[in-house]
Amino acid sequence: MATMAATLLGVGSGGALTAQTSGPQTPLQLVKTMIANEREASNDHARYEYVSNENSDRTGGHLWTERVVETYAGRVRLLLAEDGKPLSADRVQRERARLTRIQEHPEEFIHHEQNTRNEEKRAREMLDVLPRDYTFDNVRLQQGVWYMDFHPNMQYSPSGIEERILHGMAGRIAIDARDLRLIHLEFHLIQDVGIGFGLLANVHTGTTFVSDRQIVDGRWHTLHVATEVHGKAALFKTIDYNLDLRRRDFQVLDQNITVPQAAALLLR
């Protein structure tokens, strides 16, 4: 995100933001209001068709360009290209056969998606822990966007593996000052975290999570998500998880679109 020239507001997590915008008066209140707005927006249940470019464990480390149709049960996808190259005729046929199978047996797709829909859950959980786990500083308003850094709240004692990992992170956040909606969220691990006193696993610095959002045609969309996890498990097994996902060309769909209808749309 480009640096914006404006007056810098340097206040701590308990200090008041100067009255350059109406609404919440402390960084903590600002973050809480943004989270409440994101929760409310998640109840919209709007569905979209869009183009996705993803490099991840799911794609085997390749860059997959896919057309995606959202449904209540998950995302139905059609692979268009791999590493920037069109698919072979044989692979196109396999993609069409896979979509036909989804169209005729949607229950299989629905069962699979229930076990794999982690992206939104992870992002929501990271938002939810912000007010409790972190303190905020270096707060500034620049051209209609609130920027701030956050650091672990030393007065909070995390419980559970995921909380301990999150508590070892710091990061940055950007919030739209008009709509109080999330624009940018970035976590990075600032110290290694041992699981089971380091006997089971260690998650290493270099582990990051990034999400970028933007208004497109009057609606907020997540355009970029990147996750990178590094660590060691028991018996020196390397833990690595990588995801880099970008979305574009959003089209609004009927929010009641079914899985068979989504497959048929992609087949057309």
Accessible surface in RSA format (square Angstrom, percent):
REM  Atomic radii and reference values for relative SASA: ProtOr
REM  Chains: A
REM  Algorithm: Lee & Richards
REM  Probe-radius: 1.40
REM  Slices: 20
REM RES _ NUM      All-atoms   Total-Side   Main-Chain    Non-polar    All polar
REM                ABS   REL    ABS   REL    ABS   REL    ABS   REL    ABS   REL
RES MET A   1   127.05  65.8  40.60  26.9  86.45 205.8  51.62  43.9  75.43  99.9
RES ALA A   2    82.72  76.1  60.90  94.0  21.82  49.6  72.35 101.9  10.38  27.5
RES THR A   3   134.88  95.9 100.32 101.7  34.56  82.4  71.30  95.8  63.58  96.1
RES MET A   4    47.71  24.7  41.95  27.8   5.76  13.7  45.11  38.4   2.60   3.4
RES ALA A   5    93.59  86.1  68.27 105.4  25.32  57.6  77.85 109.6  15.74  41.7
RES ALA A   6    52.45  48.2  13.98  21.6  38.47  87.5  30.27  42.6  22.17  58.7
RES THR A   7    90.65  64.5  78.04  79.1  12.62  30.1  49.42  66.4  41.23  62.3
RES LEU A   8   110.14  61.3  87.22  62.4  22.92  57.6  87.22  61.3  22.92  61.7
RES LEU A   9    15.50   8.6  12.84   9.2   2.66   6.7  15.50  10.9   0.00   0.0
RES GLY A  10    67.47  83.2   0.00   N/A  67.47  83.2  26.73  73.4  40.74  91.2
RES VAL A  11    33.82  22.3  24.22  21.9   9.60  23.1  32.50  28.2   1.32   3.6
RES GLY A  12    39.05  48.2   0.00   N/A  39.05  48.2  27.43  75.3  11.62  26.0
RES SER A  13    41.39  35.0  31.66  42.2   9.73  22.4   7.79  16.6  33.60  47.1
RES GLY A  14    70.78  87.3   0.00   N/A  70.78  87.3  39.89 109.5  30.88  69.2
RES GLY A  15    28.78  35.5   0.00   N/A  28.78  35.5  25.80  70.8   2.98   6.7
RES ALA A  16    67.26  61.8  50.91  78.6  16.36  37.2  51.01  71.8  16.25  43.0
RES LEU A  17     5.98   3.3   2.49   1.8   3.49   8.8   2.49   1.8   3.49   9.4
RES THR A  18    68.16  48.5  59.69  60.5   8.47  20.2  66.43  89.2   1.74   2.6
RES ALA A  19    95.60  87.9  59.71  92.1  35.89  81.6  60.59  85.3  35.01  92.7
RES GLN A  20    94.71  53.0  59.96  43.8  34.75  82.7  32.15  68.4  62.56  47.4
RES THR A  21    36.22  25.8  21.67  22.0  14.55  34.7  19.44  26.1  16.78  25.4
RES SER A  22   105.14  88.8  81.13 108.3  24.01  55.3  54.46 116.0  50.68  71.0
RES GLY A  23    45.52  56.1   0.00   N/A  45.52  56.1  28.89  79.3  16.63  37.2
RES PRO A  24    24.57  17.9  12.27  11.2  12.31  44.7  21.78  18.0   2.79  17.4
RES GLN A  25    78.38  43.8  78.06  57.0   0.32   0.8  49.03 104.4  29.35  22.3
RES THR A  26    33.54  23.9  33.54  34.0   0.00   0.0  30.76  41.3   2.78   4.2
RES PRO A  27     0.00   0.0   0.00   0.0   0.00   0.0   0.00   0.0   0.00   0.0
RES LEU A  28    59.33  33.0  59.33  42.4   0.00   0.0  59.33  41.7   0.00   0.0
RES GLN A  29    90.42  50.6  88.77  64.9   1.65   3.9  28.92  61.6  61.50  46.6
RES LEU A  30     1.62   0.9   1.62   1.2   0.00   0.0   1.62   1.1   0.00   0.0
RES VAL A  31     0.00   0.0   0.00   0.0   0.00   0.0   0.00   0.0   0.00   0.0
RES LYS A  32   108.63  53.0 102.31  62.8   6.32  15.0  55.05  49.5  53.58  57.1
RES THR A  33    45.68  32.5  41.33  41.9   4.35  10.4  29.06  39.0  16.62  25.1
RES MET A  34     0.00   0.0   0.00   0.0   0.00   0.0   0.00   0.0   0.00   0.0
RES ILE A  35     6.30   3.6   6.29   4.7   0.00   0.0   6.29   4.5   0.00   0.0
RES ALA A  36    53.10  48.8  46.39  71.6   6.71  15.3  48.23  67.9   4.87  12.9
RES ASN A  37    39.97  27.6  36.65  35.4   3.32   8.0   7.13  17.2  32.84  31.7
RES GLU A  38    22.02  12.6  17.39  13.2   4.63  11.0   8.21  15.9  13.81  11.3
RES ARG A  39   135.92  57.1 131.57  67.1   4.35  10.3  56.12  76.7  79.79  48.4
RES GLU A  40   126.13  72.4 117.35  88.8   8.78  20.9  44.37  85.8  81.76  66.8
RES ALA A  41    34.49  31.7  18.21  28.1  16.29  37.1  27.10  38.2   7.39  19.6
RES SER A  42    65.13  55.0  37.32  49.8  27.81  64.1  38.76  82.5  26.37  36.9
RES ASN A  43   101.95  70.3  88.97  86.0  12.98  31.2  24.22  58.3  77.73  75.1
RES ASP A  44    78.45  54.9  61.49  61.2  16.95  40.1  27.90  65.7  50.55  50.4
RES HIS A  45   104.58  57.2  96.62  67.2   7.96  20.4  71.54  73.7  33.04  38.5
RES ALA A  46    25.18  23.2   9.38  14.5  15.81  36.0  12.25  17.3  12.93  34.3
RES ARG A  47    38.24  16.1  38.08  19.4   0.16   0.4   0.02   0.0  38.22  23.2
RES TYR A  48    21.42  10.0  21.42  12.2   0.00   0.0  16.66  12.5   4.77   5.9
RES GLU A  49    23.86  13.7  23.86  18.1   0.00   0.0   0.74   1.4  23.12  18.9
RES TYR A  50     2.36   1.1   2.36   1.3   0.00   0.0   1.05   0.8   1.31   1.6
RES VAL A  51     4.47   2.9   4.47   4.0   0.00   0.0   4.47   3.9   0.00   0.0
RES SER A  52     0.91   0.8   0.91   1.2   0.00   0.0   0.73   1.6   0.18   0.2
RES ASN A  53    34.19  23.6  32.48  31.4   1.71   4.1   9.90  23.8  24.29  23.5
RES GLU A  54    10.96   6.3  10.96   8.3   0.00   0.0   0.07   0.1  10.89   8.9
RES ASN A  55    59.00  40.7  57.14  55.2   1.85   4.5  11.18  26.9  47.82  46.2
RES SER A  56     5.29   4.5   2.78   3.7   2.51   5.8   5.22  11.1   0.08   0.1
RES ASP A  57    81.24  56.9  58.73  58.5  22.50  53.2  35.29  83.0  45.95  45.8
RES ARG A  58   105.81  44.4  75.40  38.4  30.41  72.4  73.63 100.6  32.17  19.5
RES THR A  59     2.58   1.8   0.00   0.0   2.58   6.2   0.92   1.2   1.66   2.5
RES GLY A  60    60.15  74.2   0.00   N/A  60.15  74.2  36.54 100.3  23.60  52.9
RES GLY A  61    49.71  61.3   0.00   N/A  49.71  61.3  27.09  74.4  22.61  50.6
RES HIS A  62    76.08  41.6  75.40  52.4   0.67   1.7  45.37  46.8  30.71  35.7
RES LEU A  63    70.76  39.4  70.38  50.4   0.38   0.9  70.38  49.4   0.38   1.0
RES TRP A  64    45.24  18.2  45.24  21.9   0.00   0.0  45.24  24.1   0.00   0.0
RES THR A  65    20.45  14.5  20.45  20.7   0.00   0.0  11.73  15.8   8.71  13.2
RES GLU A  66     4.67   2.7   4.67   3.5   0.00   0.0   0.00   0.0   4.67   3.8
RES ARG A  67    76.68  32.2  76.68  39.1   0.00   0.0  16.18  22.1  60.51  36.7
RES VAL A  68     0.22   0.1   0.22   0.2   0.00   0.0   0.22   0.2   0.00   0.0
RES VAL A  69     0.00   0.0   0.00   0.0   0.00   0.0   0.00   0.0   0.00   0.0
RES GLU A  70    30.79  17.7  30.79  23.3   0.00   0.0   8.44  16.3  22.35  18.3
RES THR A  71     3.57   2.5   0.00   0.0   3.57   8.5   0.00   0.0   3.57   5.4
RES TYR A  72   123.51  57.7 109.75  62.4  13.75  35.8  84.65  63.6  38.85  47.9
RES ALA A  73     7.12   6.5   0.68   1.1   6.44  14.6   6.30   8.9   0.83   2.2
RES GLY A  74     3.27   4.0   0.00   N/A   3.27   4.0   3.27   9.0   0.00   0.0
RES ARG A  75    36.42  15.3  34.41  17.5   2.01   4.8   9.36  12.8  27.07  16.4
RES VAL A  76     0.14   0.1   0.00   0.0   0.14   0.3   0.14   0.1   0.00   0.0
RES ARG A  77    48.91  20.5  47.38  24.2   1.53   3.6  11.18  15.3  37.73  22.9
RES LEU A  78    29.74  16.6  29.74  21.3   0.00   0.0  29.74  20.9   0.00   0.0
RES LEU A  79     8.80   4.9   5.20   3.7   3.60   9.0   5.20   3.7   3.60   9.7
RES LEU A  80    70.03  39.0  53.96  38.6  16.07  40.4  57.29  40.2  12.74  34.3
RES ALA A  81    16.22  14.9  16.17  25.0   0.05   0.1  16.20  22.8   0.02   0.0
RES GLU A  82    36.56  21.0  33.65  25.5   2.90   6.9   5.80  11.2  30.75  25.1
RES ASP A  83    69.70  48.8  48.68  48.5  21.02  49.7  28.24  66.5  41.46  41.4
RES GLY A  84    62.30  76.8   0.00   N/A  62.30  76.8  32.18  88.3  30.13  67.5
RES LYS A  85   144.72  70.6 143.66  88.1   1.06   2.5  86.71  78.0  58.02  61.8
RES PRO A  86   118.02  86.0 100.04  91.2  17.99  65.4 100.77  83.2  17.25 107.2
RES LEU A  87    24.43  13.6   4.56   3.3  19.87  49.9   7.02   4.9  17.40  46.8
RES SER A  88    68.64  58.0  51.60  68.9  17.04  39.3  54.47 116.0  14.18  19.9
RES ALA A  89    84.48  77.7  68.57 105.8  15.91  36.2  75.27 106.0   9.21  24.4
RES ASP A  90    92.84  65.0  84.74  84.3   8.10  19.2  36.37  85.6  56.48  56.3
RES ARG A  91    57.58  24.2  57.58  29.4   0.00   0.0  13.19  18.0  44.39  26.9
RES VAL A  92    61.43  40.4  60.89  55.1   0.54   1.3  61.43  53.4   0.00   0.0
RES GLN A  93   114.91  64.3 112.32  82.1   2.59   6.2  41.26  87.8  73.65  55.9
RES ARG A  94   139.85  58.7 132.64  67.6   7.21  17.2  67.31  92.0  72.54  44.0
RES GLU A  95    21.90  12.6  21.87  16.5   0.03   0.1   1.00   1.9  20.90  17.1
RES ARG A  96   101.01  42.4 100.88  51.4   0.13   0.3  21.36  29.2  79.65  48.3
RES ALA A  97    62.82  57.8  49.69  76.7  13.12  29.9  57.00  80.3   5.82  15.4
RES ARG A  98    90.65  38.1  83.54  42.6   7.12  16.9  67.42  92.1  23.24  14.1
RES LEU A  99     0.11   0.1   0.11   0.1   0.00   0.0   0.11   0.1   0.00   0.0
RES THR A 100    49.91  35.5  49.91  50.6   0.00   0.0  36.07  48.5  13.83  20.9
RES ARG A 101   123.91  52.0 121.64  62.0   2.27   5.4  46.97  64.2  76.95  46.6
RES ILE A 102    16.96   9.7  16.06  12.0   0.90   2.2  16.96  12.2   0.00   0.0
RES GLN A 103    63.49  35.5  55.08  40.3   8.40  20.0  10.71  22.8  52.78  40.0
RES GLU A 104   115.49  66.3  87.95  66.5  27.54  65.6  35.42  68.5  80.07  65.4
RES HIS A 105    64.64  35.3  63.96  44.5   0.68   1.7  40.17  41.4  24.47  28.5
RES PRO A 106    32.22  23.5  32.22  29.4   0.00   0.0  32.22  26.6   0.00   0.0
RES GLU A 107   101.84  58.5  95.22  72.0   6.62  15.8  66.54 128.7  35.30  28.8
RES GLU A 108    79.29  45.5  68.63  51.9  10.66  25.4  43.66  84.5  35.63  29.1
RES PHE A 109    21.24  10.6  14.10   8.7   7.14  18.6  20.07  12.2   1.17   3.4
RES ILE A 110    42.18  24.0  42.18  31.4   0.00   0.0  42.18  30.4   0.00   0.0
RES HIS A 111   120.76  66.0 118.85  82.6   1.91   4.9  81.42  83.9  39.34  45.8
RES HIS A 112   106.96  58.5 104.83  72.9   2.13   5.4  76.56  78.9  30.40  35.4
RES GLU A 113    19.49  11.2  19.49  14.7   0.00   0.0   0.00   0.0  19.49  15.9
RES GLN A 114   128.08  71.6  97.07  70.9  31.01  73.8  34.09  72.6  93.99  71.3
RES ASN A 115   101.72  70.1  76.07  73.5  25.65  61.8  28.20  67.9  73.53  71.1
RES THR A 116    65.58  46.6  46.09  46.7  19.49  46.5  44.74  60.1  20.84  31.5
RES ARG A 117   109.02  45.8  89.18  45.5  19.84  47.2  25.86  35.3  83.16  50.4
RES ASN A 118    76.05  52.4  74.50  72.0   1.55   3.7  13.43  32.3  62.62  60.5
RES GLU A 119    33.76  19.4  29.72  22.5   4.04   9.6  16.87  32.6  16.89  13.8
RES GLU A 120    52.76  30.3  49.36  37.3   3.40   8.1  44.21  85.5   8.55   7.0
RES LYS A 121   102.10  49.8 101.49  62.3   0.61   1.5  72.90  65.6  29.20  31.1
RES ARG A 122    66.51  27.9  65.03  33.1   1.48   3.5  19.33  26.4  47.17  28.6
RES ALA A 123    30.72  28.2  30.60  47.2   0.12   0.3  30.60  43.1   0.12   0.3
RES ARG A 124   124.91  52.4 123.66  63.0   1.26   3.0  51.97  71.0  72.94  44.2
RES GLU A 125    57.20  32.8  55.94  42.3   1.26   3.0  31.79  61.5  25.41  20.7
RES MET A 126    15.24   7.9  15.24  10.1   0.00   0.0  15.24  13.0   0.00   0.0
RES LEU A 127    17.66   9.8  17.66  12.6   0.00   0.0  17.66  12.4   0.00   0.0
RES ASP A 128    63.96  44.8  49.40  49.2  14.57  34.4  18.25  43.0  45.71  45.6
RES VAL A 129    12.71   8.4  12.68  11.5   0.03   0.1  12.71  11.0   0.00   0.0
RES LEU A 130     0.00   0.0   0.00   0.0   0.00   0.0   0.00   0.0   0.00   0.0
RES PRO A 131    30.35  22.1  17.52  16.0  12.83  46.6  17.62  14.5  12.73  79.1
RES ARG A 132   102.28  42.9  91.34  46.6  10.94  26.1  54.21  74.1  48.07  29.1
RES ASP A 133     0.00   0.0   0.00   0.0   0.00   0.0   0.00   0.0   0.00   0.0
RES TYR A 134     5.28   2.5   0.00   0.0   5.28  13.7   0.00   0.0   5.28   6.5
RES THR A 135    51.91  36.9  50.88  51.6   1.03   2.5  36.44  49.0  15.47  23.4
RES PHE A 136     2.98   1.5   1.19   0.7   1.78   4.6   1.64   1.0   1.34   3.8
RES ASP A 137    52.23  36.6  52.23  52.0   0.00   0.0  22.04  51.9  30.19  30.1
RES ASN A 138    61.73  42.6  53.33  51.5   8.39  20.2  17.91  43.1  43.82  42.4
RES VAL A 139     0.00   0.0   0.00   0.0   0.00   0.0   0.00   0.0   0.00   0.0
RES ARG A 140    38.67  16.2  38.67  19.7   0.00   0.0   0.04   0.1  38.63  23.4
RES LEU A 141    19.55  10.9  15.98  11.4   3.57   9.0  15.98  11.2   3.57   9.6
RES GLN A 142    22.33  12.5  22.33  16.3   0.00   0.0   0.00   0.0  22.33  16.9
RES GLN A 143   129.84  72.6  91.82  67.1  38.01  90.5  41.44  88.2  88.40  67.0
RES GLY A 144    40.35  49.8   0.00   N/A  40.35  49.8  29.67  81.4  10.68  23.9
RES VAL A 145    13.66   9.0  13.66  12.4   0.00   0.0  13.66  11.9   0.00   0.0
RES TRP A 146     1.39   0.6   1.36   0.7   0.03   0.1   0.84   0.4   0.56   0.9
RES TYR A 147    25.13  11.7  25.13  14.3   0.00   0.0  25.08  18.8   0.05   0.1
RES MET A 148     1.12   0.6   0.18   0.1   0.94   2.2   0.18   0.2   0.94   1.3
RES ASP A 149    25.38  17.8  25.38  25.3   0.00   0.0   4.52  10.6  20.86  20.8
RES PHE A 150     0.01   0.0   0.00   0.0   0.01   0.0   0.00   0.0   0.01   0.0
RES HIS A 151    75.50  41.3  75.50  52.5   0.00   0.0  57.40  59.2  18.10  21.1
RES PRO A 152    15.55  11.3   8.31   7.6   7.25  26.3   8.31   6.9   7.25  45.0
RES ASN A 153    32.15  22.2  31.86  30.8   0.29   0.7   0.29   0.7  31.86  30.8
RES MET A 154   149.25  77.3 118.14  78.2  31.11  74.1  82.03  69.7  67.21  89.0
RES GLN A 155   174.76  97.7 137.28 100.3  37.48  89.2  49.64 105.7 125.12  94.9
RES TYR A 156    50.21  23.4  43.28  24.6   6.93  18.0  36.81  27.7  13.40  16.5
RES SER A 157    97.07  82.0  78.94 105.3  18.13  41.8  41.83  89.1  55.24  77.4
RES PRO A 158    39.35  28.7  21.53  19.6  17.82  64.8  21.53  17.8  17.82 110.7
RES SER A 159    81.10  68.5  70.73  94.4  10.38  23.9  48.59 103.5  32.51  45.6
RES GLY A 160    50.05  61.7   0.00   N/A  50.05  61.7  38.96 106.9  11.08  24.8
RES ILE A 161    91.06  51.8  85.04  63.4   6.02  14.5  85.71  61.7   5.35  14.5
RES GLU A 162   113.89  65.4 110.37  83.5   3.51   8.4  50.06  96.8  63.83  52.1
RES GLU A 163    38.09  21.9  37.31  28.2   0.78   1.9  15.71  30.4  22.38  18.3
RES ARG A 164    93.43  39.2  88.51  45.1   4.92  11.7  26.06  35.6  67.37  40.8
RES ILE A 165    32.85  18.7  32.85  24.5   0.00   0.0  32.85  23.7   0.00   0.0
RES LEU A 166    18.02  10.0  18.02  12.9   0.00   0.0  18.02  12.7   0.00   0.0
RES HIS A 167    23.31  12.7  21.87  15.2   1.44   3.7  18.23  18.8   5.07   5.9
RES GLY A 168     2.00   2.5   0.00   N/A   2.00   2.5   1.75   4.8   0.25   0.6
RES MET A 169     5.43   2.8   5.43   3.6   0.00   0.0   5.43   4.6   0.00   0.0
RES ALA A 170     5.25   4.8   5.25   8.1   0.00   0.0   5.25   7.4   0.00   0.0
RES GLY A 171     3.44   4.2   0.00   N/A   3.44   4.2   0.24   0.7   3.20   7.2
RES ARG A 172   114.25  48.0 114.25  58.2   0.00   0.0  30.98  42.3  83.27  50.5
RES ILE A 173     1.98   1.1   0.03   0.0   1.96   4.7   0.61   0.4   1.37   3.7
RES ALA A 174     1.25   1.1   1.25   1.9   0.00   0.0   1.25   1.8   0.00   0.0
RES ILE A 175     0.06   0.0   0.06   0.0   0.00   0.0   0.06   0.0   0.00   0.0
RES ASP A 176    22.93  16.1  22.93  22.8   0.00   0.0   0.00   0.0  22.93  22.9
RES ALA A 177    14.39  13.2   7.07  10.9   7.32  16.6   7.27  10.2   7.12  18.8
RES ARG A 178   190.95  80.2 157.62  80.4  33.33  79.3  85.66 117.1 105.29  63.8
RES ASP A 179    48.69  34.1  33.34  33.2  15.35  36.3  15.18  35.7  33.51  33.4
RES LEU A 180    23.20  12.9  23.20  16.6   0.00   0.0  23.20  16.3   0.00   0.0
RES ARG A 181    34.28  14.4  34.28  17.5   0.00   0.0   6.28   8.6  28.00  17.0
RES LEU A 182     6.90   3.8   6.90   4.9   0.00   0.0   6.90   4.8   0.00   0.0
RES ILE A 183    23.19  13.2  23.12  17.2   0.06   0.1  23.12  16.7   0.06   0.2
RES HIS A 184    29.05  15.9  29.05  20.2   0.00   0.0  24.20  24.9   4.85   5.6
RES LEU A 185     1.93   1.1   1.93   1.4   0.00   0.0   1.93   1.4   0.00   0.0
RES GLU A 186    38.71  22.2  38.71  29.3   0.00   0.0   2.80   5.4  35.91  29.3
RES PHE A 187     0.00   0.0   0.00   0.0   0.00   0.0   0.00   0.0   0.00   0.0
RES HIS A 188    54.52  29.8  54.52  37.9   0.00   0.0  35.34  36.4  19.18  22.3
RES LEU A 189     5.89   3.3   0.00   0.0   5.89  14.8   0.00   0.0   5.89  15.8
RES ILE A 190    83.77  47.7  54.64  40.7  29.13  70.2  60.06  43.2  23.71  64.4
RES GLN A 191   106.56  59.6 103.08  75.3   3.48   8.3  25.16  53.6  81.40  61.7
RES ASP A 192    81.00  56.7  57.70  57.4  23.30  55.1  22.55  53.1  58.44  58.3
RES VAL A 193    10.35   6.8   7.52   6.8   2.83   6.8  10.35   9.0   0.00   0.0
RES GLY A 194    17.39  21.4   0.00   N/A  17.39  21.4   8.37  23.0   9.01  20.2
RES ILE A 195    21.58  12.3  21.58  16.1   0.00   0.0  21.58  15.5   0.00   0.0
RES GLY A 196    27.61  34.1   0.00   N/A  27.61  34.1  21.64  59.4   5.97  13.4
RES PHE A 197   198.70  99.4 164.34 101.8  34.37  89.4 175.34 106.3  23.36  66.9
RES GLY A 198    28.26  34.8   0.00   N/A  28.26  34.8  10.23  28.1  18.03  40.4
RES LEU A 199   144.18  80.3 125.87  90.1  18.30  46.0 128.61  90.3  15.56  41.9
RES LEU A 200   109.35  60.9 104.59  74.8   4.76  12.0 105.07  73.8   4.27  11.5
RES ALA A 201    11.48  10.6   9.62  14.8   1.86   4.2  11.48  16.2   0.00   0.0
RES ASN A 202    45.59  31.4  45.59  44.1   0.00   0.0   4.17  10.0  41.42  40.0
RES VAL A 203     8.46   5.6   8.46   7.7   0.00   0.0   8.46   7.4   0.00   0.0
RES HIS A 204    53.83  29.4  53.83  37.4   0.00   0.0  46.63  48.1   7.20   8.4
RES THR A 205    69.80  49.6  56.79  57.6  13.00  31.0  27.77  37.3  42.03  63.5
RES GLY A 206    40.81  50.3   0.00   N/A  40.81  50.3  31.57  86.6   9.24  20.7
RES THR A 207     5.33   3.8   5.33   5.4   0.00   0.0   5.33   7.2   0.00   0.0
RES THR A 208    39.88  28.4  38.94  39.5   0.93   2.2  29.01  39.0  10.86  16.4
RES PHE A 209     3.85   1.9   3.85   2.4   0.00   0.0   3.85   2.3   0.00   0.0
RES VAL A 210    29.46  19.4  29.46  26.7   0.00   0.0  29.46  25.6   0.00   0.0
RES SER A 211     6.97   5.9   6.97   9.3   0.00   0.0   2.00   4.3   4.96   7.0
RES ASP A 212    37.00  25.9  36.96  36.8   0.04   0.1  19.86  46.7  17.14  17.1
RES ARG A 213    34.32  14.4  28.05  14.3   6.27  14.9   6.69   9.1  27.63  16.7
RES GLN A 214    99.48  55.6  97.07  70.9   2.41   5.7  26.08  55.5  73.40  55.7
RES ILE A 215    62.20  35.4  46.36  34.5  15.84  38.2  46.36  33.4  15.84  43.0
RES VAL A 216    39.24  25.8  35.25  31.9   4.00   9.6  38.45  33.4   0.80   2.2
RES ASP A 217   133.41  93.4  92.69  92.3  40.72  96.3  42.73 100.6  90.68  90.4
RES GLY A 218    67.42  83.1   0.00   N/A  67.42  83.1  32.61  89.5  34.82  78.0
RES ARG A 219    94.86  39.8  91.07  46.4   3.79   9.0  24.87  34.0  69.99  42.4
RES TRP A 220    38.18  15.3  17.72   8.6  20.46  48.0  15.36   8.2  22.81  37.0
RES HIS A 221    12.48   6.8   9.09   6.3   3.39   8.7   3.59   3.7   8.90  10.4
RES THR A 222    32.29  23.0  26.31  26.7   5.98  14.3   8.54  11.5  23.75  35.9
RES LEU A 223    39.04  21.7  37.10  26.5   1.94   4.9  37.49  26.3   1.55   4.2
RES HIS A 224    23.43  12.8  22.57  15.7   0.85   2.2  20.27  20.9   3.16   3.7
RES VAL A 225     6.11   4.0   6.11   5.5   0.00   0.0   6.11   5.3   0.00   0.0
RES ALA A 226    20.14  18.5  19.99  30.8   0.14   0.3  20.09  28.3   0.05   0.1
RES THR A 227     8.78   6.2   5.91   6.0   2.87   6.8   6.38   8.6   2.40   3.6
RES GLU A 228    69.42  39.9  69.42  52.5   0.00   0.0   8.15  15.8  61.27  50.0
RES VAL A 229    34.69  22.8  34.69  31.4   0.00   0.0  34.69  30.1   0.00   0.0
RES HIS A 230    55.02  30.1  55.02  38.2   0.00   0.0  40.48  41.7  14.54  16.9
RES GLY A 231     3.08   3.8   0.00   N/A   3.08   3.8   0.11   0.3   2.97   6.7
RES LYS A 232    89.92  43.9  89.04  54.6   0.89   2.1  56.25  50.6  33.67  35.9
RES ALA A 233    28.38  26.1  21.57  33.3   6.81  15.5  22.05  31.1   6.33  16.8
RES ALA A 234    50.78  46.7  38.84  59.9  11.94  27.2  44.43  62.6   6.35  16.8
RES LEU A 235   169.07  94.2 141.48 101.2  27.59  69.4 143.12 100.5  25.96  69.8
RES PHE A 236   178.72  89.4 164.66 102.0  14.05  36.6 165.18 100.1  13.53  38.7
RES LYS A 237   147.70  72.1 139.63  85.7   8.07  19.2  89.80  80.8  57.91  61.7
RES THR A 238    72.31  51.4  54.28  55.0  18.02  43.0  36.86  49.5  35.45  53.6
RES ILE A 239    54.23  30.9  50.85  37.9   3.38   8.1  54.23  39.0   0.00   0.0
RES ASP A 240    74.09  51.9  47.84  47.6  26.25  62.1  22.42  52.8  51.67  51.5
RES TYR A 241    75.02  35.0  75.00  42.7   0.02   0.1  54.48  40.9  20.54  25.3
RES ASN A 242    61.66  42.5  61.66  59.6   0.00   0.0  25.75  62.0  35.91  34.7
RES LEU A 243    15.55   8.7  11.39   8.1   4.16  10.5  11.94   8.4   3.61   9.7
RES ASP A 244    55.92  39.2  54.58  54.3   1.35   3.2  21.77  51.2  34.15  34.1
RES LEU A 245     8.53   4.7   8.47   6.1   0.05   0.1   8.47   6.0   0.05   0.1
RES ARG A 246   127.53  53.5 126.90  64.7   0.64   1.5  47.10  64.4  80.43  48.7
RES ARG A 247    24.65  10.4  15.71   8.0   8.94  21.3   2.13   2.9  22.52  13.6
RES ARG A 248   113.93  47.8 110.29  56.2   3.63   8.7  56.05  76.6  57.87  35.1
RES ASP A 249    78.32  54.9  60.55  60.3  17.77  42.0  25.29  59.5  53.03  52.9
RES PHE A 250    21.91  11.0  10.34   6.4  11.57  30.1  10.43   6.3  11.48  32.9
RES GLN A 251   106.41  59.5 104.37  76.3   2.04   4.9  27.86  59.3  78.54  59.6
RES VAL A 252    94.72  62.3  68.22  61.8  26.50  63.9  68.22  59.3  26.50  71.9
RES LEU A 253    33.58  18.7  21.08  15.1  12.50  31.4  27.11  19.0   6.46  17.4
RES ASP A 254    98.20  68.8  78.63  78.3  19.58  46.3  40.28  94.8  57.93  57.8
RES GLN A 255    91.78  51.3  82.73  60.5   9.06  21.6  18.43  39.2  73.35  55.6
RES ASN A 256   113.91  78.6  95.55  92.3  18.36  44.2  32.00  77.0  81.91  79.2
RES ILE A 257    16.42   9.3  14.58  10.9   1.84   4.4  16.21  11.7   0.22   0.6
RES THR A 258    52.71  37.5  52.68  53.4   0.03   0.1  49.54  66.5   3.17   4.8
RES VAL A 259     1.50   1.0   0.95   0.9   0.54   1.3   0.95   0.8   0.54   1.5
RES PRO A 260    43.80  31.9  42.94  39.1   0.86   3.1  43.31  35.8   0.49   3.1
RES GLN A 261   100.84  56.4  94.31  68.9   6.53  15.5  35.39  75.3  65.45  49.6
RES ALA A 262     0.00   0.0   0.00   0.0   0.00   0.0   0.00   0.0   0.00   0.0
RES ALA A 263     0.00   0.0   0.00   0.0   0.00   0.0   0.00   0.0   0.00   0.0
RES ALA A 264    22.05  20.3  20.11  31.0   1.94   4.4  21.68  30.5   0.37   1.0
RES LEU A 265    48.18  26.8  40.37  28.9   7.82  19.6  40.37  28.3   7.82  21.0
RES LEU A 266    10.78   6.0   0.13   0.1  10.65  26.8   2.44   1.7   8.34  22.4
RES LEU A 267    29.94  16.7  20.90  15.0   9.04  22.7  21.56  15.1   8.38  22.6
RES ARG A 268   208.04  87.3 141.12  71.9  66.92 159.3  90.93 124.3 117.11  71.0
END  Absolute sums over single chains surface
CHAIN  1 A    14335.1      11739.7       2595.4       7904.4       6430.7
END  Absolute sums over all chains
TOTAL         14335.1      11739.7       2595.4       7904.4       6430.7
